[in-house]
């Protein structure tokens, strides 16, 4: 007796593929019915395959079953509606008579199309993200809530907003012609970037869960970069930054799951192959005139990846990239990061100078990041009193025990000031 | 000890429990296969899942049923071979039939005398 093994994430990725294909065929307005049909097909697969074994082509099997489910459901709806409206001529559409939404020369990849469909600027960004996680990545409601640190009710609400918009304003075949796609590319890149940072910056305790989000972002970005529509310097830079960050992910934790600072990381653990792939995308992203925030961020990540040690980092280059980033995407966090890099390059006093007279926005002022950096720079400048004041606040506002532990080490809490 | 066969009848409460996510399904698939492999010697007939909407036949004829409104519906069956009821229970206890919330499995020895 053999136990047929399925590839990792098979069910989740099939879910995404089937939802994308079937909603292209039936129309995105039927997304709910499509998702129900796909869910049923996966359940049937689970029940049948465990007893009868795997079919020759599991993907084709799933497609057939999901397609039949959907057709049955849509036919019933049409029939119900006809009875209600007494011979209404209007047909809500079934997979057989729905217009083919893609035309020759347009985006052929259903997943990619779905990604562009969900990046509709009329849908709030947080709803786009939830919708992408549900439909493209195949995560369940609870799994999304867990990953985004929000409630299940909130996930339902965000999902509902995206679905109701798509139901009321389903993309027409000609709506998503090449030009429309091109204009949505920045929004698509933003969603992929968010998906990645949700995983990368998350304070979630489980590395596997964070890694999964990063891998999903890389998977979708790679599909995008393979297509002529996605082949823009921004997309390449985005992929570069994802690879250059992901390559160092495992080194960010010690054996017991504690966080490690960049200077504490064992650089031997960095994934050299991943870094290589990232650098190749970075080189590709430089072909063209555009310089996006992704370029700046990938540039910073590349400097760290290429540095033999923390001390030997080309801090002047890092500072330069942060300055560019601040100009392209103004944010107080970039200024704070620049101050840290300047401190490594020209000393802690120079770092403090960057922040001199700067009033951080409330979200940053209340964050441990702001107070921890000030505590560190003041300590290194010998301002023991000020340093102590900041480090107490930083320690208090640290969101997780892992972050508290890092602060304790970095800010010498309990040790000599 | 001679082996005896036991009929295992799985019941579930309709509408109980959330639908599993694709990732959970993949986990269930792996667990099911591991269970099947572990007890392959003891599983006489994997049985299967029963479709809804059957008929109830009496000498008077056939009527529709069982209805989904019922509190519990029989969802599937299988036959295991074991030396004792305790052994049969162990096979079932580890089986997928009892994983879902609200599901239960009835184990009955098939009489040969």
Contacts between the chains, C-beta under 8 A, distances in Angstrom:
chain1	res1	chain2	res2	distance
A	1	B	36	7.4
A	1	B	37	6.5
A	1	B	40	5.2
A	3	B	33	4.0
A	3	B	34	7.3
A	3	B	36	7.1
A	3	B	37	5.5
A	4	B	33	7.6
A	6	B	26	6.7
A	6	B	29	6.7
A	9	B	23	7.5
A	9	B	26	7.2
A	10	B	26	6.1
A	11	B	22	3.8
A	11	B	23	6.7
A	11	B	25	4.8
A	11	B	26	4.2
A	11	B	29	7.4
A	12	B	21	7.9
A	12	B	22	4.3
A	12	B	23	5.3
A	12	B	26	7.0
A	14	B	22	7.4
A	15	B	22	4.4
A	39	B	19	6.0
A	42	B	22	6.0
A	42	B	25	5.5
A	43	B	19	7.6
A	43	B	20	7.7
A	43	B	25	7.2
A	45	B	25	7.9
A	46	B	25	5.1
A	46	B	28	6.1
A	46	B	29	5.7
A	46	B	32	7.7
A	47	B	49	4.8
A	49	B	29	7.0
A	50	B	29	6.4
A	50	B	32	4.2
A	50	B	33	6.6
A	50	B	36	7.1
A	50	B	96	7.4
A	51	B	46	4.9
A	51	B	47	7.8
A	51	B	48	5.6
A	51	B	49	7.8
A	138	B	21	7.6
A	138	B	22	4.4
A	138	B	23	7.4
A	139	B	21	6.6
A	139	B	22	7.9
A	139	B	23	7.1
A	140	B	19	8.0
A	140	B	20	7.6
A	140	B	21	2.7
A	140	B	22	7.3
A	140	B	23	7.1
A	140	B	24	7.0
A	141	B	21	7.9
A	142	B	18	7.7
A	142	B	21	7.2
A	143	B	21	5.7
A	143	B	23	6.5
